[in-house]
Amino acid sequence: MQLTVNILGALTAGLCALLLLRAYTRVRKRLLLWCGLCFAGLKLSNLLLLADLYLVPDTNLYSHRLLITALSMLPMLYGLVFESERS
């Protein structure tokens, strides 16, 4: 059950990234780009979680997952702070 939830979380983050980046190519609103990049990083973090729990359970990738998650939040934070002023 936990594996299913983790896979669905990764798929959802990937779908959100895909839809946001596709909308950016149509509308060219930069906030969509920053949010799409954020969700792409969150998908990577979820995939790393799957690898940590199921592929290599003997190694601890917790700090790497936290780093990727924090770095993936930076584009959205940048977009919310600086790009919302332009809209």
N, C-alpha and C positions, 0 to 999 in steps of 0.2 A: 504494500500500500504506500509506504514512504517513497519507494522508487517511482511509483506512478505520479505522485504529487510533485516530486523533484523534476521529472521529465516534463510534466505539464507546465511547471513554472518556467523552465528553460524555453519551451515552445511558445509560451505566451509572451515572454520578453522578446524573443526573436520576431514574433509576429508584430508586436508593437513597434519594434525598430524598423521592420520592413515597411509597415504602413506609414510611419512618420517620415521615413526617408523618401518613400514614393510620393507622398504629399508635398514634400519639399521640392522635388523635381518639377512638380506641376505648378505650384504657387510661388515658389522662391521666397518664402518667409523664413528668415534665418533661424527663428526660434524653433521651427520644425526640425531643422538640421541639428541643432544642439540637443534637442530632446531625443531625436533618433540615435545620435551617437551615444547618448547616455544609456538608452535601452540596449544598444548593441553591446556596450560594456557590461551591463547587467546580465545579458545572455551569456557572455563569456564567464562571468562570475558563477552563474548557475551551472554551466558546463564543468567548471573547475570543482564545484561542489560535488557533482556526480562522479568526477574522477577521484576526488578525495574519499568519498564514502564507499564507492563500489569497485573502482579499478585498482587503486593502490591504497587500500585501507591501512597499511602499516606505516605510511608516511603522513605527516601532518601538514596540510596545505592551508590551514586556517589563516595564517598571517598573509599569505599570498592572495587568498580570496578577499580578505578585508582591504588589502591594498588596491586590488582591481576594482572593487566596489566603490571605494573612496575616489579613485581616479575617474571612474565612469560618472560620478555625480558632478564632477567639476564642469564639464561642458554644459549641463543643464543649469547649474548655478550661474555660470557666465551668461548664458542666454537669458535667464530670468532677470538678472541684474542689469545687463547692458542692452539687450535687444528689446526689452519691453518698453524702454524709453523711446525707441525709434518708431514703434507702432502707433 
